[in-house]
Amino acid sequence: MSKLLRSGLARLRKSRIFWVGMAAQLLYCAVSFWAVYDGIKKYGAEVDYTVDEVLFLPAAILGLVLCVVCSLFIGQEYSDGTLRNKIVMGHSRFHIYVSSFILCAAAGLMIYTADMLVSIVLARLILGPVTIPGSLLLTKILAGIFWCISYSAVFNFLAMLVTSRAYGVAASIFLAFGLLFFASYLYNSLIQPEMIEQPKEFAVDEHTEISVYGDIEAWEFETVPNPNYISGTQRAVYQVLADLNPAGQSMQISEADAMHAVRMIGYSVLLILIVNFAGIWLFQRKDIK
């Protein structure tokens, strides 16, 4: 397998797909922090950003970048016959699959590392020093490393099992957006407050006319249960699904405490193992023409 990894890393280093993906991620990172900087300039004290809140924002689209990089990079081996030649030369399917996963993970980790370095530099320049404890920051960065590897496992799974490069790219992009939208739904459901305030009645007299669009100071509010708040078993299930989803982890990481970040790492390891075991089992039975 060492030969497969050496040749794969050499090809990755020369891959335009990889470098374009890296550039796209860093460009998004720069645009994200420019938006933060522009917001601070326009609204000043009304915008209360901290380094901790924005540090992981650019990494939220990492799945979209990796889905293209992995599917195109691995799919090229199908289209040019390289993968079939590896089997003919005597390499086991197990080694081929695992080496492919390692290459995808290496590509993802390099992009993630570059993104985090640029994010840390820009965040410090714009917002000042990091305020959270160093141990918690390192735990969150480590959680990001594992969600990056879990993304790589998922997209390598698709790339290795879908023979057509075009179909593989389409399936990966569809899955990446699906994970992102599903994570957004789960996150928005989980952050709903248990109680909300709503207008009770208008404070008006015979000399005052007010519409529903009138002065909010004339309203009376009451605290009521939020009908969108989820609890009990449903909340526990939503939380597990959000933690298991790499996109869900990227949305929660800024607010996560140390225990939550460690739990995310555990779910990422579980996802990596399940996807890779399933992928190896299916790839060993796949008919490669």
NORPEVEN-V94493 format. One record per run of one state. SS is the DSSP state (@ for helix, = for strand, . for the rest). FROM is the first residue (numbers start at 1). TO is the last residue. If there is no record, write none. Layout:
[[SS | FROM | TO] [SS | FROM | TO]]
This chain:
[[. | 1 | 1] [@ | 2 | 13] [. | 14 | 15] [@ | 16 | 46] [. | 47 | 50] [@ | 51 | 54] [. | 55 | 57] [@ | 58 | 79] [. | 80 | 81] [@ | 82 | 88] [. | 89 | 92] [@ | 93 | 127] [. | 128 | 133] [@ | 134 | 161] [. | 162 | 164] [@ | 165 | 190] [. | 191 | 194] [= | 195 | 202] [. | 203 | 215] [@ | 216 | 218] [= | 219 | 225] [. | 226 | 231] [@ | 232 | 244] [. | 245 | 245] [@ | 246 | 255] [. | 256 | 257] [@ | 258 | 283] [. | 284 | 289]]
